[in-house]
């Protein structure tokens, strides 16, 4: 027989393999195939070609698990993966070994891989706070709107960087709501503010016109002392003085509003004189009856004495409010129509046109369509009384005439002349 070279002995099995073998597995050993009996003169029979023999693998450390892409081992095909000793004992794999996480086990980062950093919720919390404050402070208009926008920006930035977050979502929703409420509050504030400015501006214009429109007989000193409200240096008159004032003033006012013959005559004469001073024509020149005009102006007018005030100089101011009066509205409408007519090239001496415009202005008052928003309603007048040497109270007649012109005259002698002179 031919000598066979001796192979090194396996220290674990103390056997001398005739050919390289696969590493032994612990879970389920591979079924041994029957070995053909050896003959002295015949070579060993080759194994079946159905499954080619795997080349010998170098010895691996204990507990090594094959990577993906390696040939399937018998224990992988026939049963569950064998448990490694360090898994059973709860120990960790040695350096240089790879660890594949099992189902239900927490993920352990591989050596050399970065750990996931915890996400900071600073922006999300800031967005939530700003969103809530934008709703709370929405009445602050622009401040609440600014907070709402900041909340939306912070929440969107956080979600873009870190993904969905409940705090960021709530902050964004609150920011949107706060921005909308703040915008509505801003619009409402602007609307109310403009309305108040328009009302105050109209009242100021009316008051300034009423204060500055003195008749030709009313001197400047009396006009300077006039006011549509009690002065800051006034106080309520004593009961005896107030009663004396009322007994003198009320019959005069009743003659106007009750349209007594004396009252109608007084208003008609004053209206005719004021119209002539403003236009150069009497009311009868343009076909208007002064007394009929006085009846039209006094129709439905009521008054209320709102206060009797004593002054430092010893005089008395009496505030009277008139309701359902069309004096200032008619003046505004008629002056507006005449101005449009003159600016359009109209003849200022055309009495028929002045008559037609007079009637048109009355229609505007009826319909409450006076330009500039002036409506028929309330006018305030201030009358003055001075004490005589015998202690009685006497009406300031210049002030009385001045107030009558503002309340009932068809034109104002400081407005209409300027309009007519433009033609």
C-alpha positions as CSV (number, residue, x, y, z in Angstrom):
1,X,0.0,0.0,0.0
2,X,1.1,3.6,-0.7
3,X,1.9,5.7,2.3
4,X,-0.7,8.4,3.0
5,X,0.5,11.7,4.3
6,X,-0.5,12.4,7.8
7,X,-2.9,15.3,8.4
8,X,-2.7,17.3,11.5
9,X,-4.9,16.1,14.3
10,X,-8.0,18.2,15.4
11,X,-7.4,19.0,19.1
12,X,-11.1,19.0,19.9
13,X,-12.1,15.7,18.3
14,X,-8.8,13.9,18.2
15,X,-9.7,12.7,14.8
16,X,-7.8,13.0,11.6
17,X,-10.2,14.1,8.8
18,X,-9.6,12.7,5.4
19,X,-11.0,15.9,3.8
20,X,-12.0,19.5,4.9
21,X,-15.3,19.6,6.8
22,X,-17.8,22.4,7.5
23,X,-17.7,24.0,10.9
24,X,-19.8,22.2,13.4
25,X,-23.1,23.8,14.5
26,X,-24.5,23.4,18.0
27,X,-28.3,23.5,17.5
28,X,-29.0,20.7,15.1
29,X,-26.1,18.7,13.7
30,X,-26.2,17.9,10.0
31,X,-27.2,14.4,9.1
32,X,-24.2,12.3,8.3
33,X,-24.2,10.8,4.9
34,X,-23.2,7.1,4.6
35,X,-19.6,6.6,3.8
36,X,-18.6,4.2,1.1
37,X,-16.4,1.5,2.3
38,X,-12.8,2.1,1.2
39,X,-11.0,-0.4,-1.0
40,X,-7.3,-0.9,-1.1
41,X,-6.9,-0.5,-4.8
42,X,-9.9,1.8,-5.6
43,X,-10.1,5.5,-5.0
44,X,-12.8,7.1,-2.8
45,X,-16.2,7.6,-4.4
46,X,-17.1,11.2,-5.1
47,X,-20.1,12.7,-3.4
48,X,-23.4,13.3,-5.2
49,X,-23.2,16.3,-7.6
50,X,-26.7,17.5,-6.6
51,X,-25.3,19.8,-3.9
52,X,-21.7,20.9,-4.6
53,X,-19.5,20.7,-1.6
54,X,-18.8,24.0,0.0
55,X,-15.2,25.1,0.3
56,X,-13.8,24.9,3.7
57,X,-14.3,28.1,5.8
58,X,-11.6,29.4,8.0
59,X,-12.3,28.9,11.7
60,X,-14.4,31.8,13.1
61,X,-14.7,33.1,16.7
62,X,-17.1,31.3,18.9
63,X,-20.7,32.6,18.5
64,X,-20.0,34.1,15.0
65,X,-23.2,34.5,12.9
66,X,-22.9,34.5,9.2
67,X,-23.7,37.7,7.3
68,X,-26.3,38.0,4.6
69,X,-25.3,36.7,1.3
70,X,-23.4,33.6,2.8
71,X,-24.7,30.1,1.9
72,X,-27.5,28.9,4.0
73,X,-26.5,26.6,6.9
74,X,-28.4,23.5,7.8
75,X,-29.7,24.9,11.1
76,X,-31.0,28.0,9.2
77,X,-33.0,25.8,6.9
78,X,-34.2,23.2,9.4
79,X,-35.0,25.1,12.5
80,X,-34.6,28.3,14.6
81,X,-31.3,30.0,15.0
82,X,-29.3,28.5,17.8
83,X,-28.9,30.7,20.8
84,X,-25.4,32.0,21.5
85,X,-23.9,31.5,24.9
86,X,-23.6,35.2,25.5
87,X,-27.3,35.7,24.7
88,X,-28.3,33.0,27.2
89,X,-26.2,34.4,29.9
90,X,-27.1,38.1,29.2
91,X,-23.5,39.0,28.3
92,X,-22.6,41.3,25.5
93,X,-20.7,40.2,22.4
94,X,-17.0,40.6,22.4
95,X,-15.3,43.4,20.4
96,X,-15.0,42.5,16.8
97,X,-18.3,40.5,16.8
98,X,-21.4,41.9,15.0
99,X,-24.8,41.8,16.8
100,X,-28.0,41.3,14.9
101,X,-30.9,42.5,17.1
102,X,-33.6,39.9,17.8
103,X,-37.3,40.7,17.7
104,X,-38.4,42.5,20.8
105,X,-34.9,43.5,21.7
106,X,-33.9,47.2,21.8
107,X,-31.6,48.5,19.1
108,X,-28.0,48.9,19.9
109,X,-26.0,51.0,17.6
110,X,-23.1,49.3,15.8
111,X,-19.6,50.5,16.7
112,X,-18.6,53.6,14.7
113,X,-22.3,54.6,14.1
114,X,-23.6,57.9,15.7
115,X,-26.3,57.7,18.3
116,X,-29.6,59.5,17.6
117,X,-29.6,62.9,19.4
118,X,-32.7,63.9,21.4
119,X,-34.8,66.5,19.7
120,X,-35.2,69.9,21.4
121,X,-38.8,71.2,21.7
122,X,-37.8,74.8,22.3
123,X,-39.3,76.1,19.1
124,X,-42.4,74.0,19.6
125,X,-42.9,75.3,23.1
126,X,-42.3,78.9,22.0
127,X,-44.8,78.5,19.1
128,X,-47.4,77.2,21.6
129,X,-46.8,80.2,24.0
130,X,-46.9,82.8,21.2
131,X,-50.1,81.2,19.8
132,X,-51.9,81.3,23.1
133,X,-50.8,84.9,23.8
134,X,-52.0,85.9,20.3
135,X,-55.5,84.8,21.2
136,X,-55.4,86.4,24.7
137,X,-54.0,89.7,23.3
138,X,-56.0,89.8,20.1
139,X,-57.7,93.0,21.3
140,X,-54.2,94.6,21.1
141,X,-54.6,94.4,17.3
142,X,-51.2,94.6,15.9
143,X,-49.5,93.1,18.9
144,X,-51.7,90.0,18.8
145,X,-51.2,89.8,15.1
146,X,-47.4,89.8,15.4
147,X,-47.5,87.1,18.1
148,X,-49.7,84.9,15.8
149,X,-47.4,85.3,12.9
150,X,-44.4,84.4,15.1
151,X,-46.2,81.3,16.4
152,X,-47.0,80.1,12.8
153,X,-43.4,80.6,11.7
154,X,-41.8,78.8,14.7
155,X,-44.2,75.9,14.4
156,X,-43.6,75.4,10.7
157,X,-39.9,75.6,11.2
158,X,-39.9,73.0,13.9
159,X,-42.1,70.6,12.0
160,X,-39.9,71.0,8.9
161,X,-36.7,70.2,10.9
162,X,-38.0,67.5,13.4
163,X,-41.2,66.2,12.1
164,X,-44.8,66.4,13.5
165,X,-45.1,67.6,17.1
166,X,-48.3,68.1,19.2
167,X,-47.1,71.3,20.8
168,X,-46.0,72.8,17.5
169,X,-49.4,71.8,15.9
170,X,-51.4,73.4,18.7
171,X,-49.2,76.5,18.6
172,X,-49.7,76.9,14.9
173,X,-53.5,76.5,15.2
174,X,-53.6,79.1,18.0
175,X,-51.4,81.4,16.0
176,X,-53.7,81.3,13.1
177,X,-56.8,81.9,15.3
178,X,-55.0,84.7,17.1
179,X,-53.9,86.3,13.8
180,X,-57.5,86.2,12.4
181,X,-59.0,87.7,15.6
182,X,-56.3,90.4,15.8
183,X,-56.9,91.3,12.1
184,X,-60.7,91.5,12.8
185,X,-60.1,93.6,15.9
186,X,-57.8,95.9,13.9
187,X,-60.4,96.4,11.2
188,X,-63.1,97.0,13.8
189,X,-61.0,99.5,15.7
190,X,-60.2,101.4,12.5
191,X,-63.9,101.5,11.6
192,X,-64.9,102.7,15.0
193,X,-62.1,105.2,15.1
194,X,-62.9,106.7,11.7
195,X,-66.6,106.9,12.6
196,X,-65.8,108.7,15.8
197,X,-63.4,111.1,14.0
198,X,-66.0,111.8,11.4
199,X,-68.6,112.4,14.0
200,X,-66.3,114.6,16.1
201,X,-65.1,116.4,13.1
202,X,-68.6,117.1,11.8
203,X,-69.6,118.4,15.3
204,X,-66.6,120.6,15.5
205,X,-67.2,122.1,12.1
206,X,-70.8,122.7,13.0
207,X,-69.9,124.2,16.3
208,X,-67.2,126.4,14.8
209,X,-69.6,127.6,12.1
210,X,-72.2,128.3,14.7
211,X,-69.7,130.1,16.9
212,X,-68.2,132.2,14.1
213,X,-71.4,133.2,12.3
214,X,-72.4,136.5,13.9
215,X,-74.8,138.9,12.3
216,X,-73.7,142.3,11.2
217,X,-75.2,143.8,14.4
218,X,-73.5,141.3,16.7
219,X,-70.1,142.7,17.8
220,X,-66.9,140.7,18.2
221,X,-66.7,140.9,21.9
222,X,-70.1,139.2,22.3
223,X,-68.9,136.5,19.8
224,X,-65.7,135.8,21.7
225,X,-67.7,135.1,24.8
226,X,-70.1,132.8,23.0
227,X,-69.9,129.0,23.5
228,X,-72.0,126.0,22.7
229,X,-71.3,124.5,26.2
230,X,-70.9,125.9,29.7
231,X,-67.4,127.3,30.3
232,X,-65.0,125.5,32.7
233,X,-65.4,128.4,35.1
234,X,-69.2,128.1,35.4
235,X,-71.4,126.4,38.0
236,X,-75.1,125.7,38.4
237,X,-77.0,128.8,39.3
238,X,-79.0,128.9,42.5
239,X,-82.6,127.8,42.3
240,X,-84.0,131.3,42.6
241,X,-81.9,132.6,39.7
242,X,-82.7,129.6,37.6
243,X,-86.5,130.1,38.1
244,X,-86.3,133.8,37.2
245,X,-84.4,132.9,34.0
246,X,-86.9,130.2,33.0
247,X,-89.9,132.5,33.5
248,X,-88.4,134.9,31.0
249,X,-86.9,132.5,28.4
250,X,-89.6,129.9,28.1
251,X,-92.3,132.2,26.8
252,X,-89.9,133.5,24.1
253,X,-89.1,129.9,23.0
254,X,-92.7,128.8,23.1
255,X,-93.6,131.6,20.7
256,X,-91.2,130.0,18.2
257,X,-92.1,126.3,18.5
258,X,-95.8,127.0,18.9
259,X,-95.8,129.3,15.9
260,X,-97.7,132.1,17.5
261,X,-98.2,135.2,15.3
262,X,-95.5,137.0,17.1
263,X,-93.1,134.1,16.8
264,X,-93.8,133.6,13.1
265,X,-93.3,137.2,12.4
266,X,-90.0,137.3,14.2
267,X,-88.6,134.3,12.4
268,X,-89.9,135.4,9.0
269,X,-88.3,138.9,9.4
270,X,-85.0,137.5,10.6
271,X,-84.9,134.9,7.7
272,X,-85.7,137.5,5.0
273,X,-83.0,140.0,6.3
274,X,-80.4,137.3,6.5
275,X,-81.1,136.0,3.0
276,X,-80.9,139.5,1.6
277,X,-77.6,140.1,3.4
278,X,-76.2,136.9,1.9
279,X,-77.5,137.0,-1.7
280,X,-78.6,140.6,-2.4
281,X,-82.3,139.4,-2.8
282,X,-85.2,139.2,-0.4
283,X,-87.0,135.9,-0.2
284,X,-90.0,137.4,-2.0
285,X,-87.6,138.3,-4.9
286,X,-87.1,134.6,-5.7
287,X,-90.8,133.7,-5.1
288,X,-90.5,132.5,-1.5
289,X,-93.0,133.7,1.1
290,X,-90.9,134.5,4.3
291,X,-93.8,133.5,6.7
292,X,-94.4,130.2,4.8
293,X,-90.7,129.5,5.1
294,X,-90.8,130.3,8.9
295,X,-93.7,127.8,9.3
296,X,-91.7,125.1,7.4
297,X,-88.7,125.6,9.6
298,X,-90.6,125.6,12.9
299,X,-92.8,122.6,12.0
300,X,-92.3,119.9,14.7
301,X,-89.5,121.6,16.6
302,X,-89.3,121.0,20.3
303,X,-86.8,122.3,22.9
304,X,-85.4,121.5,26.3
305,X,-83.6,123.8,28.7
306,X,-80.6,121.7,29.7
307,X,-78.9,123.9,32.2
308,X,-78.6,127.3,33.8
309,X,-75.0,128.2,34.6
310,X,-73.6,131.2,36.6
311,X,-70.3,132.8,35.3
312,X,-67.5,134.5,37.1
313,X,-68.4,137.8,35.6
314,X,-71.9,137.6,37.0
315,X,-73.7,136.6,33.8
316,X,-75.9,133.6,33.3
317,X,-75.5,131.0,30.4
318,X,-78.6,129.0,29.4
319,X,-78.1,125.9,27.4
320,X,-81.1,124.9,25.2
321,X,-81.3,121.8,23.0
322,X,-83.6,121.8,19.9
323,X,-85.0,118.6,18.4
324,X,-86.3,118.0,14.9
325,X,-84.8,121.2,13.6
326,X,-83.7,121.7,10.0
327,X,-81.9,125.0,10.2
328,X,-78.3,123.8,9.7
329,X,-79.3,121.0,7.3
330,X,-81.2,123.4,5.0
331,X,-78.4,126.0,5.0
332,X,-75.9,123.2,4.1
333,X,-78.1,121.8,1.3
334,X,-79.0,125.2,-0.3
335,X,-75.4,126.5,-0.2
336,X,-74.2,123.2,-1.8
337,X,-76.7,123.5,-4.6
338,X,-75.9,127.1,-5.3
339,X,-72.2,126.4,-5.3
340,X,-72.6,123.6,-7.9
341,X,-74.7,125.9,-10.0
342,X,-72.2,128.8,-9.9
343,X,-69.2,126.6,-10.6
344,X,-71.0,125.2,-13.6
345,X,-71.2,128.7,-15.1
346,X,-74.7,129.6,-13.8
347,X,-75.9,133.2,-13.5
348,X,-76.0,134.4,-9.9
349,X,-78.8,136.9,-10.8
350,X,-81.1,134.2,-12.1
351,X,-83.8,134.5,-9.5
352,X,-85.8,131.6,-11.0
353,X,-82.9,129.3,-10.6
354,X,-82.3,130.4,-7.0
355,X,-86.0,129.7,-6.4
356,X,-85.7,126.2,-7.9
357,X,-82.6,125.4,-5.9
358,X,-84.4,126.6,-2.7
359,X,-87.2,124.0,-3.2
360,X,-84.7,121.3,-4.1
361,X,-82.8,122.0,-0.8
362,X,-86.1,121.6,1.1
363,X,-86.6,118.2,-0.6
364,X,-83.1,117.2,0.5
365,X,-84.0,118.0,4.1
366,X,-87.2,116.0,3.9
367,X,-85.3,113.0,2.5
368,X,-82.4,113.4,4.9
369,X,-80.0,113.5,1.9
370,X,-78.1,116.6,2.9
371,X,-74.5,116.6,1.5
372,X,-71.8,116.0,4.2
373,X,-74.0,113.7,6.2
374,X,-75.8,116.5,8.1
375,X,-79.2,115.3,9.2
376,X,-82.2,116.9,10.6
377,X,-82.2,116.3,14.4
378,X,-80.5,118.1,17.2
379,X,-79.0,121.6,17.5
380,X,-77.7,123.2,20.6
381,X,-77.9,127.0,21.4
382,X,-76.6,129.1,24.2
383,X,-78.4,132.2,25.5
384,X,-77.0,134.9,27.8
385,X,-78.6,136.9,30.7
386,X,-77.0,139.8,32.5
387,X,-78.1,141.2,35.8
388,X,-79.4,144.8,35.9
389,X,-78.9,147.3,38.7
390,X,-82.2,146.4,40.3
391,X,-81.2,142.7,40.5
392,X,-83.4,141.4,37.7
393,X,-82.1,139.4,34.8
394,X,-82.2,140.7,31.2
395,X,-81.8,138.7,28.0
396,X,-78.8,139.5,25.7
397,X,-80.7,140.4,22.6
398,X,-77.6,140.3,20.3
399,X,-77.0,136.8,21.3
400,X,-80.6,136.0,20.9
401,X,-80.6,137.2,17.3
402,X,-77.3,135.4,16.6
403,X,-78.8,132.1,17.8
404,X,-82.0,132.6,15.8
405,X,-80.0,133.0,12.6
406,X,-78.1,129.8,13.2
407,X,-81.3,127.9,14.0
408,X,-83.7,129.1,11.3
409,X,-82.1,131.4,8.7
410,X,-82.0,130.0,5.1
411,X,-78.4,131.1,4.5
412,X,-75.3,132.2,6.4
413,X,-74.0,135.7,5.5
414,X,-70.4,134.5,5.8
415,X,-70.8,131.5,3.5
416,X,-73.2,132.4,0.7
417,X,-71.4,135.7,-0.4
418,X,-68.2,133.8,-1.0
419,X,-70.1,131.2,-3.1
420,X,-71.8,133.8,-5.3
421,X,-68.7,135.8,-5.8
422,X,-67.0,132.9,-7.5
423,X,-69.3,133.3,-10.5
